Amino acid sequence: MTVRRRRRRHKGLPFVTIICIVLGVTIGIQAKSVKLQKSVYTIDRVSELSSQLTSLQNENNNLKEQLNASMKKVSEYEATIAEGSDALQSIMKSMEEMRMEAGRTAVTGRGITVTLNDSKKATTTEGVEQSAFLVHAEDILSVVNELFSAGAEAISINGQRFVANSSVRCAGSVVNVNGVKIAAPFVISAIGDPDILEAALTFPGGVVDSLRPWGIELEIKKNEKIDIAPYSGTNSFKEAHIPELEG
């Protein structure tokens, strides 16, 4: 019985061997297939990365071109500004001069101050109207006109800048300058050559002589430095216009 069992075992060996061979071949084929798939995947991945790299390189080149173009424009703008700086400075200087002429800027310089005060004769003289001994708008304007005629470059009255459209008029017992009420003493500050300005007021038959009979007090002082504030009012043009800007 033992011999028969051994023979049966030997009969099953070929079948097992065949199965092993088949399994081995199958495993080998599958291994090769996996390797092939990996190889194909690797090639596809490399191709994809290569395409992305090419795209990034092209984008980088475009950015470099844009940067170069922008830098060129900046250089052109800098050159234009450098060329136009003199013209710009000239325009700014002209504008500042026009503002000064219009009285819109504070100015300083040598000149004179003229102080006008009411006469003390107002309380001692009989038979004459008392207002005749007071300083009036006409007296102030006479001094201002003489100073401008003598070359005064800027004038203020009690701190109020006198410009082309300024007004000086009596308002009861006070004087109205630029819409602001001021009272005696009236201090007129003028920037210009001190000697010439003083001479314009004191020459024979001038303003000083015309005020002397009424006892109007008038004092003139020369100053090496006078500060005059800018005109603070507003200019309103309703009828006046610039012809070139008409439609």
Buried (B, 14 or more C-beta within 10 A) or exposed (E): EEEEEEEEEEEEEEEEEEEEEEEEEEEEEEEEEEEEEEEEEEEEEEEEEEEEEEEEEEEEEEEEEEEEEEEEEEEEEEEEEEEEEEEEEEEEEEEEEEEBEBBBBEBEBBBBBBBBBBBEBBEEBEEEEEEBBBBBBEBBBBBBEBBBEBEBBBBBBBEBBBBEEBEBEBEEEEBBBBEBEBEBEBBBBBBBBBEBBBEBBBEEEBBBEEBEEBBBBBEBBBBEEBEBBBBEBEEEEEEEEEEEEEE
